Amino acid sequence: MRILIAEDERDLNQILTSRLKEEHYSVDSCFNGGEVLDYLDGGAEYDALILDIMMPVLDGLAVLKKIRNSGNYVPVLLLTAKDSVEDRVKGLDAGANDYLVKPFAFEELLARIRVLLRKPADAPKICYQVGDLEVHLDTHEVSRGGTKINLSGKEFSLLRYMVQNQGIVLSRDKLEQHIWNYDFSGGSNVIDVYIRYLRKKIDDGHETKLIHTVRGAGYVLKVKE
């Protein structure tokens, strides 16, 4: 999952970025509201935005209003040192999905991000199943036919995105945008490489294959009929 952090306190920005990457999120970061719009105008797609309210150039509320007015409904978490009811109401009325007051525990931020990333119909769902493959989003445990599969952080991120979109053909560009950050330069075949890794761990030794190539379109995770 790909997240954009906009926080002008550079130490806090660096800490949040580093900690979220340790949790296997793909993270881009910037320091003012203008840069947020630059990222979005450049075609970057994010699963969630974390916006500080008090930022230079454009504050978080101004950025949020522009994003919503453009028809972009990406989940947004606002960060602020302000704790008044009026401030929280302003943020939520502007289109924020959640609101976190500084200082905060990193564990609470993680919990709020997990809520942001849930699709409404999937809110209670923490385990996905495709055939005999099980993927637990909370514990990162993966198994097939009852046998545990060990995945790297990037492998799990790729599988998580595919299993949450099972049955949908995902292009290489779409997969890359959701797994790697904006400045990644690993080469055009990086998705193919990681798909090979996943196939080796998930499909090898099984008669029923779950990861399929759709020529000219991308990849899909499903039980083929």
C-alpha positions in Angstrom: 0.0 0.0 0.0 1.3 3.5 -1.0 1.1 6.5 1.4 2.0 10.1 1.0 3.1 12.0 4.1 3.1 15.8 4.2 4.6 17.1 7.4 6.8 20.2 7.7 8.5 19.1 10.9 11.4 17.4 9.3 12.4 15.2 12.2 8.8 13.9 12.6 8.5 13.5 8.8 11.7 11.4 8.7 10.6 9.3 11.7 7.1 8.6 10.3 8.5 7.8 6.9 11.1 5.4 8.3 8.7 3.6 10.7 6.0 3.2 8.0 8.5 1.7 5.6 9.5 -0.8 8.4 5.8 -1.8 8.4 6.1 -2.6 4.7 4.2 0.5 3.4 5.5 2.3 0.3 6.0 5.9 1.4 6.6 9.2 -0.3 7.1 12.3 1.8 7.1 16.1 1.4 7.1 19.2 3.5 4.4 21.6 2.3 1.0 21.6 0.7 2.2 22.7 -2.7 4.3 19.6 -3.0 1.3 17.4 -2.2 -0.5 18.8 -5.2 2.6 18.3 -7.3 2.8 14.6 -6.5 -0.9 14.2 -7.3 -0.8 16.3 -10.4 2.2 14.2 -11.6 -0.1 11.1 -11.7 1.0 9.4 -8.5 -1.8 7.3 -7.0 -2.0 6.7 -3.2 -4.0 4.5 -0.9 -4.0 7.2 1.8 -2.6 10.7 2.6 -1.4 11.9 5.9 -1.5 15.7 6.0 -0.3 18.1 8.7 -2.7 21.0 9.0 -0.1 23.7 9.7 2.1 23.6 6.6 3.7 26.3 4.5 2.7 27.2 1.0 -0.8 25.6 1.4 -2.0 24.3 4.8 -3.5 20.9 5.1 -7.2 22.1 5.0 -6.6 24.1 1.8 -4.9 21.1 0.2 -7.7 18.8 1.3 -10.4 21.1 -0.2 -8.5 21.2 -3.5 -8.2 17.4 -3.5 -11.9 16.9 -2.8 -13.0 19.6 -5.3 -11.0 17.8 -8.0 -13.0 14.6 -7.4 -10.2 12.7 -5.6 -11.6 10.8 -2.6 -8.4 9.2 -1.4 -8.6 8.5 2.4 -7.0 11.4 4.3 -5.8 11.5 7.9 -5.1 15.0 9.3 -2.3 15.6 11.8 -2.5 18.7 14.0 -1.4 20.2 17.3 -4.8 21.7 17.7 -7.3 19.9 19.9 -10.4 22.0 19.9 -13.7 20.5 18.8 -14.1 23.4 16.3 -10.8 22.5 14.6 -11.7 18.8 14.4 -15.1 19.7 12.9 -13.4 22.0 10.3 -11.1 19.1 9.2 -13.9 16.6 8.9 -16.2 19.0 7.1 -13.4 19.7 4.6 -13.4 16.0 3.7 -11.0 14.4 6.1 -11.6 10.7 7.0 -9.9 10.9 10.4 -8.0 13.3 12.7 -5.0 12.7 14.9 -3.8 15.2 17.5 0.0 15.5 18.2 1.7 14.1 20.1 0.4 10.6 19.3 1.6 7.0 19.8 2.9 5.4 16.6 0.8 2.4 17.3 -2.4 4.5 17.2 -1.3 6.0 13.9 -0.9 2.5 12.5 -4.3 1.5 13.7 -5.9 4.5 12.1 -4.1 3.8 8.8 -5.4 0.3 8.8 -8.9 1.6 9.2 -8.4 4.1 6.4 -7.2 1.4 4.0 -10.2 -0.8 4.6 -12.8 -0.8 1.9 -16.3 -0.4 3.4 -17.5 -3.8 2.4 -14.2 -5.3 3.7 -14.2 -3.5 7.1 -14.3 -6.7 9.3 -12.2 -8.7 6.9 -8.6 -9.4 7.9 -8.1 -12.8 6.2 -8.5 -13.3 2.4 -8.7 -16.7 0.7 -8.2 -17.6 -2.9 -8.6 -21.4 -3.4 -6.5 -23.0 -0.6 -4.3 -19.8 -0.3 -4.9 -17.8 2.9 -3.5 -14.3 3.5 -3.8 -12.7 7.0 -3.5 -9.0 6.8 -3.1 -8.5 10.5 -0.3 -11.0 11.2 1.2 -11.1 7.7 0.8 -14.9 7.8 0.4 -16.7 4.4 -0.3 -20.3 3.9 -1.4 -22.6 1.1 -3.0 -26.0 1.8 -2.2 -25.5 5.4 1.6 -25.1 4.7 3.1 -21.8 5.9 4.8 -19.6 3.3 7.5 -17.1 4.2 7.4 -13.9 2.2 9.7 -10.8 2.2 8.1 -7.5 2.9 7.8 -6.5 -0.8 6.5 -9.9 -1.7 3.8 -9.7 1.0 2.9 -6.1 -0.1 2.5 -7.3 -3.7 0.4 -10.3 -2.7 -1.8 -8.2 -0.3 -2.7 -5.8 -3.1 -3.4 -8.7 -5.5 -5.5 -10.6 -3.0 -7.5 -7.5 -2.2 -8.2 -7.2 -5.9 -8.6 -10.9 -6.7 -10.1 -11.6 -10.0 -9.1 -8.2 -11.3 -6.4 -7.9 -14.0 -3.8 -5.5 -12.6 -1.3 -3.9 -15.0 2.4 -3.7 -14.2 2.2 0.1 -13.8 -0.7 -0.3 -11.4 1.1 -2.9 -9.3 4.3 -0.8 -9.3 2.5 2.4 -8.3 1.0 0.7 -5.2 4.1 -1.2 -4.0 7.0 1.2 -4.6 7.5 4.9 -3.8 7.7 7.8 -6.3 11.5 7.8 -6.7 11.9 4.1 -7.2 14.1 3.3 -10.2 14.5 -0.5 -10.0 13.8 -1.1 -13.7 10.8 -1.8 -15.9 10.8 -5.6 -15.2 10.8 -5.3 -11.4 7.1 -6.5 -11.2 7.9 -9.5 -13.4 10.8 -10.4 -11.1 8.6 -10.3 -8.0 5.8 -12.2 -9.7 8.3 -14.9 -10.4 9.3 -14.9 -6.7 5.6 -15.2 -5.7 4.9 -18.0 -8.2 7.8 -20.0 -6.9 6.6 -19.7 -3.4 2.8 -20.0 -4.0 2.2 -22.0 -7.1 5.2 -24.3 -7.5 4.3 -27.9 -6.5 0.5 -27.2 -6.8 -1.6 -28.4 -9.7 -3.9 -25.4 -9.5 -2.1 -22.2 -10.3 -3.4 -19.0 -8.8 -1.2 -16.3 -10.3 -1.9 -15.8 -14.0 -0.5 -13.7 -16.8 -2.9 -11.8 -19.0 -0.9 -11.2 -22.2 -0.6 -7.4 -22.9 -2.6 -6.5 -19.8 -0.8 -7.7 -16.6 -1.5 -10.2 -13.9 -4.5 -11.6 -12.0 -4.8 -13.7 -8.8 -7.7 -16.1 -9.1 -8.7 -19.8 -9.2 -8.8 -20.3 -13.0 -12.0 -22.0 -14.2 
